[in-house]
Amino acid sequence: MRELPITGYTGLTCLLGHPAKHSISPAMHNEAFHYHGLDYVYLAFDVEEDRFEQAVDGLIAMNARGWNCTMPFKRAMCERVDVLSEEARLTGSVNTVVQENGVLTGYNTDGKGYMRAVKDAGYQIIGGKMTLFGAGGAAASIIAQAALDGVRGIDLFARPGASWDAVSQVVSRVNESTDCRICMYELRDTDQMRKSIEDSAILVNASSVGMSPREDGCLLPDASYLRPELIVSDVIYNPRETRFLKMAKEAGCSAFNGLYMLLYQGAYAFSLWTGKEMPVELIKEKYFR
């Protein structure tokens, strides 16, 4: 695939994570570099948690153009950058870093990737209401970007605990910084859940419940909460059809998984590093069909 030889001039981009070897990001980005004839390479580095600071210092010293962070480094990376984008400030996490003349700017493209996936699927939710399950990093990214983009209200359902406490800080910042009204409820409040879903344009599972290998999991009590005109989305893409999505389709809802959220968050990172658009249709055809 790569026609340009790797030389001392080749720019470095990469992924930092633990684990990281399973990532599809190197295939996506290297394909896009090849498409544009750019002299960059993208690698995936599996970094132990206690070596994270050293890894970042190394990338700075080597003048890497930029890098992605996945779990468990998104919050830690937020503390290392010099400048934060608005969505990164709101979420308190960074998944994309751009290095420019020694200055590190941190972005969070996860929420942008999700919102573009919604648009790509043919749906319009701006000005509408969202109900969302989950309180982890994906949930925080989605609610922040949805609010910035103009979703009028979000009802978040989750279990009390450490993640609840963390996302409640995100909710406070978003409520203070945008016109979107976000409310938090416990998952066991099924009466409120039913009311929220009835008033929503889209229902999102932003939790890991239902992910392989525990594919029987589902946070929605039953299909009676659904109606055919409701859009239903799951950030999970393994399996491609979760129990949650299957229930939605059987109820006549339009539904889609998290595969294109993964694609588009990478596309935004690619654009930040290169100033060019990732050839998403090519990437879809080669790696996402």
Buried (B, 14 or more C-beta within 10 A) or exposed (E): EEEBEEEEEBBBBBBBBBEBEEBBBBBBBBBBBBBEEBEBBBBBBEBEEEEBEEBBEEBBEEEBBBBBBBBEBBBBBBEBBEEBBBBBBBBBBBBBBBBEEEEBBBBBBBBBBBBBBBBBBEBEBBEBBBBBBBBBBBBBBBBBBBBBBBBBBBBBBBBEEEBBEBBBEBBEBBBEBBEBBBEBBEBEEBEBBBBBBEEBBBBBBBBEBBBEEEBEBBBBEEBEBBEEEBBBBBBBBEBEBBBBBBBBEEBEBBBBBBBBBBBBBBBBBBBBBBEEEBBBEBBBEEBBE
